Amino acid sequence: KLAALTPPQGYPNAPRYYSPERLEIIYKRHKLDRLLDPRIPAIYRYNFPEDLRAKIRAYAKEHNIKE
C-alpha cells in the first residue's frame, strides 16, 4: 500500500508529472490551485521573489534573451 501512496520514482518528496490534458481535467474539477498552477512558468507565479525576478529580467535584457 505504501507504493501506491508514493510517486512512481519511489521518493516521497519527488515531483509528480502530469500531461497537459490531465492538468486541464484536474483544473476544471477545481482540484488544482490556480495560484500554484504548474502550467504557469515559475517566474510569473505570485510567490516568486521580486528581487530574483528583477535579476533574471536584467540578465535577459543584457544578453538579448527573449521570453
Summary of the structure (lengths in Angstrom):
residues: 67
radius of gyration: 16.5
end to end distance: 43.6
largest distance: 52.0
contacts: 101
relative contact order: 0.08
helix: 48%
strand: 0%
